[in-house]
Amino acid sequence: MARTATVTRNTRETQITLTIDLDGTGRADLHTGIGFLTTCWTLARHGLFDVSVTCRGDLDVDCHHTM
């Protein structure tokens, strides 16, 4: 049984897509535009799950919508 999920969230401020595979190898494909958030997602390497995150948001205003 595959333990994967993909979630997409679109608002006026952000467009976010996240895919996770709990039985992965620790691969992370991260495009958040926020250095701290990208660093947090690198924990996939230690948890041995695969994650893909793509975020587009109004970072010129602030990063809180994306976070």
Order of alpha helices (4+ residues) and beta strands (2+ residues): beta-beta-beta-alpha-alpha-beta
